[in-house]
Amino acid sequence: MTDSDLRVEERGGGWVLSGPAAVGFELVNDYLGYLADRRYSPRTVRAYAFDLLAFCRWLLAEDVALGAVRTEMLLRYLAHCRTATFRGRPGGNVYSIRDGRNTGYAAATVNRRMVAISGLFEFRSMRDPDAVNPVPRGAERRRTVRGERGGLLGHLATAKPTSRLRVRQPRRLPRALDAAEASALLGSFHSWRDQAMGGLMLLSGLRSAEVLALKVADVDIPRGWVRVVGKGDKERRVPVDAEVAGLIQTYLLAERPEGARDGATTDRLFVVAKGPNRGRPLTPEGLRAIFRYHRARSGVSSGHPHALRHSFGTALAEAGVDLAVIQTLMGHDHIDSSARYVHLAPAHVRAAYDDARTRQRRSG
């Protein structure tokens, strides 16, 4: 079997498994359609599609039908993910300095695949209660996810048991840029568009997808606010720094094309400035290319879009901003996500430590 025999395609705004070998995996396509109907993020649906593609290709190699999968088969697949060898990881006695692995996929990748597989069989059990669910159950989740709370009966959603098909995953704090790195990265941006996008990420905490989804009407330049639609179509209003607002205004007046070459227009704020796609909305691939170029130009190897957002959260925590305010500004669904930035703020931790040591000395 070749990769073209079973592949992922975008079709009708969604993602499906296609190819000659897709026969027998109709359940996967039904599940991906169900996720889209529940208004899961398109990027999440795409990630699940490729995770399930890897699983289905492995089943084909093992000559096992999807309906015949049992717990023992899932355990074998889990072991396969942890021991697989592929280009870039020679195996043997060569280990990665970054994560200490010499074979297999990262723990986060393996766990995401297992979540996709668990969801697939939960979907099958929902359609056919008599079908055996091969996924062993673990402890209940602490809360439901946003996708489960969607729809007319979303308020009835309860936390379900998690899957025990997981590997230990180290918890790493987000990597923020220090002042010198942020200054060097943004200093390498020369166009008004790129400076405005970087400023929205660094000084307003927007995600890259949120920046790309902004419309011209979403920005209130005189009042210094921007309307942001985040994950799960959750809307919030975020203040915009006066300098960034000025960059956006200059970009709109002096740099943004009026329309594409074919005469098409868009209400998206950030569009392609040059080339055959001039005037069309900037894509995620285009944004990644911009940051890849400027990482090399500035020498800031960790200068990714999300690092700028993490820098914003860290700065808020260092300034002593209330966690609820951080949660609102960054659009976090749960305050646990905002609490990470308190641990990320070295100045905040150092100040508390110095205060405690001062009190100890006085009492001693």
Secondary structure as UniProt FT lines:
FT   HELIX           3..5
FT   STRAND          7..11
FT   TURN            12..13
FT   STRAND          14..18
FT   HELIX           20..22
FT   TURN            23..24
FT   HELIX           26..37
FT   TURN            38..39
FT   HELIX           42..62
FT   HELIX           66..68
FT   HELIX           71..83
FT   TURN            87..88
FT   TURN            92..93
FT   TURN            97..99
FT   HELIX           107..127
FT   TURN            129..130
FT   STRAND          137..140
FT   HELIX           146..149
FT   TURN            152..153
FT   HELIX           154..156
FT   STRAND          161..163
FT   HELIX           179..187
FT   HELIX           192..204
FT   HELIX           208..213
FT   HELIX           216..218
FT   STRAND          219..220
FT   TURN            221..224
FT   STRAND          225..229
FT   HELIX           231..233
FT   STRAND          235..239
FT   HELIX           242..254
FT   TURN            261..262
FT   TURN            276..279
FT   HELIX           284..298
FT   TURN            301..302
FT   HELIX           305..318
FT   TURN            319..320
FT   HELIX           323..330
FT   HELIX           335..344
FT   HELIX           346..363
//
